[in-house]
Amino acid sequence: MSHFQWNQCSKSGDHQAKRESLDLMGLQVPADEEKEATVTASFSTLIPTTPREVPAAGPLICPQSPQRASSPPIAMAPNSWSQPIEGSSSQREEDPFPWHHLEERESLLRNALDEKMADLVQFLLLKYRMRELTTKAEMLNSVIKNYGEHFSVIFGVATECMQLVFGIDVKEVDPSGHTYAIVNALDLTYDGMLGDDQSMPKTGLLIIILFVIFMEGNSANEEIVWEALSVMGVYAGREHFIYGNPRKLVLEDLVQEQYLEYRQVPGSDPACYEFLWGPRAHAETSKMKVLEYLARISGSEPRSYPSLYEEALRDEENGVHV
């Protein structure tokens, strides 16, 4: 199990705010914080588990059919197909012996929906790269095709996956025409893409780091940041199929782009290092936007976390971001 360690370089901070922020991320705080300053991480709220089996040591994978194993998998699936499959009751009525094949039929249908969800994520990523709008009609005709009756389920899982993994929002800009824009979340203008067809947006990783810094009292020890990312299957010394070289992305790219500030913890001996929000993060987003975004993904409200909400609200009222 992955966990966060608060060591000698970490601040004690506001315990109530820390409890709320960990609760928002689906993390569990030990009952005795004085004797064991360890947080067991499960991301059960921010990244809900799926009914599909997932290797414990690796990142969660968005549903993907065996036929598409050659395509890049999508990490960290949301709720997936936890809902009853639409139309299954009518199929039972038509089959005089439904129990003979019901499990096999539903398994085949779920696999087909998994494939359509993976296809739709790839389609939305292409639209994002091309900076093009899309419509429900286009998604139905180009991707969903014969599974139109399951559109709401496929679309819901795909868009949640876009939010969790890539930090990309799919926003309806014309309800009458069911037209959608695919944009960076939180008004952030950097996505870390390299301009080639294989590169993927990295905004999701940045959002998690910004939140960890927020919950740690506006500066987060480097070790805590990497522990948080390890819960997502992201490790400093291991290449990641979406984020590339995580250490380079975090310590070089995001620092150079001024989204993060990286500095030695004042007075630390031996030297420890910490992350803060950089000037570009201050300019483009805010604590409130980060809190609202993660609360929306986890299916809650910002006010459900009063200590974090009050701090974010104070910053909004004072006209500051961090």
Secondary structure, 3 states (H helix, E strand, C coil): CCEEECCCCCCCCCHHHHHHHHHHCCEECCCCCCCCCEEEECCCCCCCCCCCCCCCCCCCECCCCHHHCCCCCCECCCCCCCCCCCCHHHHHHHCCCHHHCHHHHHHHHHHHHHHHHHHHHHHHHHHHHHCCCEEHHHHHHHHHHHHHHHHHHHHHHHHHHHHHHHCEEEEEEECCCCEEEEEEHHHCCCCCCCCCCCCCCCHHHHHHHHHHHHHCCCCEEHHHHHHHHHCCCCCCCCCECCCECHHHHHHHHHHHCCCEEEEECCCCCCCCEEEEECHHHHHHCCHHHHHHHHHHHCCCCHHHCHHHHHHHHHHHHHCCCC
